[in-house]
Amino acid sequence: GDSVTQMEGPVTLSEEAFLTINCTYTATGYPSLFWYVQYPGEGLQLLLKATKADDKGSNKGFEATYRKETTSFHLEKGSVQVSDSAVYFCALSGSNSGYSTLTFGKGTMLLVSP
Amino acid sequence: GAVVSQHPSRVICKSGTSVKIECRSLDFQATTMFWYRQFPKQSLMLMATSNEGSKATYEQGVEKDKFLINHASLTLSTLTVTSAHPEDSSFYICSASMASGGNEQFFGPGTRLTVL
C-alpha cells in the first residue's frame, strides 16, 4: 500500500537558518504530494502541493519539488522564523473507490529559537 | 474560501456517555468528508470516509458501532463517540473535499475529546 516516510524530529534551528525536512513516498500510479502544517492545538493547514513530477510547490517561503526518480518531496526554506515552529506533515493522495484519500507521514516537529 | 469548522473545539465527558462532534463546510458543498484521529505526537489516522447520503466506509480496526458517522447533507457530517471510555480521549479532525476540487481536502480545526 501507499506510505510516506519523514525524517524524525524534533528539528531544532536558530532563526534565519536553512531548513530541510526529508520526505519519501511509496505509491502506485501518480499521486499528488502535499505538505501540511499543524500549529499547537490546531488542525492542519495546507502549506503547498504538487500534482505531477517535477512540479514545485511553494508558499510562505517554503518549497518542495516532486521528484519521481527519487520518490521524494523534501520541504525547504531558506530562512526560518520563530513563527514557523510547528509540526509538518508530508502526505500523498491516492484514489479509493472514486475519491481521494490521504496518507500521512508521522510528522516532523520544527522548533525555531530566536 | 473552502473553510471547514468543527464544534465543539473541546469537550470533556464522563465515561459511558456519548459525545457528538459536528463538522461543517461553510462555503462549499462537501461531497466527501473524512474523519481522522490523532494521538499525541503522532500522525493522523483515517477513521472513516463518508459521502453525502450514504453509509460511511470505515477503515480496518475502527469500530463502526462505537464511532457513528452521519453525513446527512452536503455541508454537515457528525461523528458520535458512543459509550466513551478514557482510551477514546484524542484529537479528532475532520476534512472535506468537493466534487470539483480534485483531490484536495480542507481540514477543520479539530476537537479535543477528554473522557474522564
Chai-1 contact restraints between the chains, C-beta under 6 A:
chainA,res_idxA,chainB,res_idxB,connection_type,confidence,min_distance_angstrom,max_distance_angstrom,comment,restraint_id
A,S32,B,N103,contact,1.0,0.0,6.0,A-B,restraint_1
A,E42,B,P109,contact,1.0,0.0,6.0,A-B,restraint_2
A,G43,B,I93,contact,1.0,0.0,6.0,A-B,restraint_3
A,G43,B,F107,contact,1.0,0.0,6.0,A-B,restraint_4
A,G43,B,G108,contact,1.0,0.0,6.0,A-B,restraint_5
A,G43,B,P109,contact,1.0,0.0,6.0,A-B,restraint_6
A,G43,B,G110,contact,1.0,0.0,6.0,A-B,restraint_7
A,L44,B,F107,contact,1.0,0.0,6.0,A-B,restraint_8
A,S93,B,N103,contact,1.0,0.0,6.0,A-B,restraint_9
A,Y99,B,T32,contact,1.0,0.0,6.0,A-B,restraint_10
A,S100,B,N103,contact,1.0,0.0,6.0,A-B,restraint_11
A,F104,B,S43,contact,1.0,0.0,6.0,A-B,restraint_12
A,F104,B,L44,contact,1.0,0.0,6.0,A-B,restraint_13
A,K106,B,S43,contact,1.0,0.0,6.0,A-B,restraint_14
A,G107,B,S43,contact,1.0,0.0,6.0,A-B,restraint_15
